[in-house]
Amino acid sequence: MIVEYIRYRVPRPEEFEAAYRRAVVPLGRAPQCLDYELSRCADEPGVYILRIVWTSAKGHLEGFRGSEHFTEFFAEIKPYVADIEEMRHYEAVVRKTEPVAGKPEPTLFDWAGGAAAFERLTETFYGHVREDEVIGPLFAHMDPGHPRYVALWLAEVFGGPDRYTRERGGYAHMLSQHLGRHLTERQRRRWVSLLMDAADEVGLPADPEFRAAFAGYIEWGTRLAVQNSQPGATPPLQAPVPRWGWGVAPPYRP
């Protein structure tokens, strides 16, 4: 993950802002773009900072710039290229989410990048799932909102808001999606493999601590899903959504 900062000094702020409102549509669709924000200087009218979070510098310079998304983006902002005062990539060296003495450690949800990170993960992941010969047939009639629902689940599991519980019915609803499906170990392994590839693709944090915790939950959760999907399985029908931290989560005991 890398952050690009672009500083503009423009003579017609209203037109500039309108152009960027159009430009961020194709920018937001690009898989290499993880986040963006255009900020206006409160002290100097006409001065703006554009912040774009990319999966990598290569993803920006080779992936995005060679795509149709860039063509659409550049068509809107081209009149303002001459107004750029600085355009550089930066790497974070100190983060707010790093542990500080006297402060609680960040959740996996925060460390990953919040809700937007999980939404981008599941959108990318299910894009690959649809085309996969092993698990694609399982999702042939997938609800268009399914990637977002899974993002809500993962966000809640890793310490984020309890939206899956409030909006989707929590553990009981997730369990109902697997009962009687008779999932196989081969399907489970492919699901895990594609998710891990998607995590790399969208730039989830690559530090060993985060990836170990992330992979730990994915292994635990998918193995339970396979067990619960078998004929005659009798899992508990009511339980809280698991909350996964930096260590191994304890088993649920009613």
Protein Blocks (a to p, Z undefined) as FASTA:
>chain_A
ZZdddddddfblmlmmmmmmmmmmmmmmpmklmbdcddddfklghiacdddddfbfklmm
mmmmmpmklmmmmmmmmmmmmmpfbdcddddfbdfklccehiacddfklmnnpjmlmmmm
mmmmmmmmmmpmklmmmmmmgcfklmmmmmmmmmmmnopacklmmmnopjmlmmmmmgon
lpafklmmmmmmmmmmmmmmnopafbfklmmmmmmmmmmmmmmmmmmmpghiacdfbdcd
ddddfbdcddddZZ
